[in-house]
Amino acid sequence: MESYPAVYEEQNDSTKQQERHYYLLSELQTLVKDLPSSFQQRLSYTTLSDLAQALIDGTVYDIVQGLLDIQHLTERNLYNQRQKLHCEHRALKQDLVRKHKEALQVCKSHNLAVMKTNQQGETEALENRVREEQRMMDEKIVVEMDQKVIDQQNTLEMAGVPGFYITTNPQELTMQINLLELILKLQQKESQSGVLS
């Protein structure tokens, strides 16, 4: 006779999961209405139902939040690296200007034209170096952020979140961004209402 309570609990859990699924699906359907119509059309009932199913236990919320935290840390780190490079470049330019002023003060008048030509060459060489280093830094940032997107897509695909797979197609990326916004808005709504603890 002890098997009856276990069966009842299992049915009760199943009923609670089904109720949660319907709640999440209803909330997602409401949130989708805020998206541009072109994306609303691409989000079928099945996709929203699958997304609601993936969100039932809250694990996807934790995954998305973790990915967001990692992304923010990466962005902050890359920004700091770029700022550091910018400060180094500014210091190099200031040092060169100071060096040039000092040299001009002690320069004999008959060497002035040659010195100014040499200084102009040094200035142009530094400007070229700065431009190239900034370009390389910007390329590094783009590559790192692209890799972060791939990592996020892969993580969400492995977690079974519908609509997520590795892609560079701009329309698909926009769709994935919209899905993430739906997830984040739903998580925020549930947190505010106390559904998530």
N, C-alpha and C positions, 0 to 999 in steps of 0.2 A: 503494500500500500504506500510505501514511501516514494514510489516512482511518480505518483500523481502530483505532488508539489513541484517536483523537478519539471514535469511536463507543463504545468501551469506557469511556472517562472519562465520557461523557454517561450511559451506562447505570449506571455506578457512582454518579454524583451522584444520579441518579434513585432508585436503590436506597437510598442514604443518606438522602435526603429522605423516602422512604416509611418507612424504619425509624424516623426521627425523628418522623414523623407518628404512627405507631403507639405509640411511647413516650409522646409528649405526650398522646395520646388516652387511653391507659391511666392515666396519672397524673391527668388531669382526671376520669376516671370514679371514681377512688379519692377524690379531693378532694371531689367532689360529694356523696359520702356523708355529709360533715360538715354539709351545708346542711339547713335545715328541709325536711321531706318535700314541702311545697307547692311549693318551688322546685325540688327534685329532679325532680318530675313535669314541670315546664315546660322543663327542659333536655333536649331530645331528643338521641338519638345523633347526628343530623345537625348540631345546633347545636354539640355538643362536638367533633365531627369538623371542622367549619368553624373553630371556635376553635383547635383544634390546628394546622390548616393555617395560620392567620394567625400563629401563634406560631413556626413553624418556623425562620425566619431570625433571630429575636431582636429585630427592629425594633420590634415592639409592646411588648416589655419596655422598650425605651428611650423610646418614646413615653409609656407609662404612668408611668415614672419622672420624665420631664420634666414631665408634667401634675401629678404629685404634688408635685414641687418648687415649681412655680408656685403651686399651691394653698396650700402651707405658707407661702410668702412673702406671698401675698395675705392669708391669715388673720393672720399676724404683723403685717402692716402695718395691717390694720383694727383689730386688738386694740390696737396702739400708738396709733392715732388715737383710739380710744375712751378709752384710759387718759389720754391728753393732755387730752381734753375733760373727763374726770372731775377731773383735777388742777386745770384752769382753774376749774371750778365750785367745787371745795373752796376755792381761793384767793379767789374772789369772795365766798363765804359768810364766810370768815374775815375778810376786809377789811370786810364789812358789819357783822359782830359787833363788830369793833374800833372802827369808826366810831360805832356806836350806843353803845358803852360810853363813849367819849370825850365824845360829845354829852350823855349822861346826867350825867356828872360836872360839866359846866359849866352844866347846865340849872337854871333858877330853879324853885322848887317849884310856882309857880302855872302854869307851862307844861308840867309833867311829864306830865299826862294827854294833852295834845295831841301832845307829842313821842312818847309811847309808841304812840299810835294811828298816827301817821305812820310810825314805825319798823316797826310790825306790817305796814302796807301795803307798805313797801319790801321786807320779808322775804318776804311772800307773792308780790310781783311777781318777786323773784329766784327763788323756788322754782318759780313757773310757767315762767319763762324756762328754768331748768335742766331741768325736766321736758320742755319742748317741744324743746330742743336735743338731749336724750338720745333722745327719740322719733325725731327726724329722723336722728340718727346711726344708730340701730338700723335704721331703714328703709333707709338707705343701705347698711348692711352686708348686709342681706337681699338687696337688689337686686344688689349686687356679687357675692355668693356665688351667687345664682341665675344670673347671667350667666356666672360661672366654670363652673357645671355645664353650661350650654348650650354653652360653648366646648369643654369636655371631651367632651361627647357628639358634637359635630360633628367634632372631631379624630379620635376613635376610629371614627366612622362612615366618615369619609374614608379612614382607614387600613384599612378593610375588616374591622374587628373585629365579628363577629356579635353581635347583640343591642343594638347601640348606634345610637341615632338620637335626635333632639331630642324630648323628651317632658317633661311635668310630672306625668304619672300616677304617683301614689305607688307602686303595685305595680310598674310598669315601672322606676321609679327604684331600688327595692329589688332588682329583678332585676339591673340594671346594676351596683349596688354588689356584689352577690354575684359577678357575673362578674369584676369588678375584683379582688375578694379571691382568686378562683381564680387569676387571672393572677399576682398578687403572691406567693401561696403557692407556685405552681409556679416562678416566677422565683427565689424564695428557696431552694427545694429544689435547683434546678439550680445555683445559685451555690455552695451548700454542698457539693454533690457534685462540683463542678469541671466540670460539663457546659458551663456558660457561663464564658468567660474574660474 
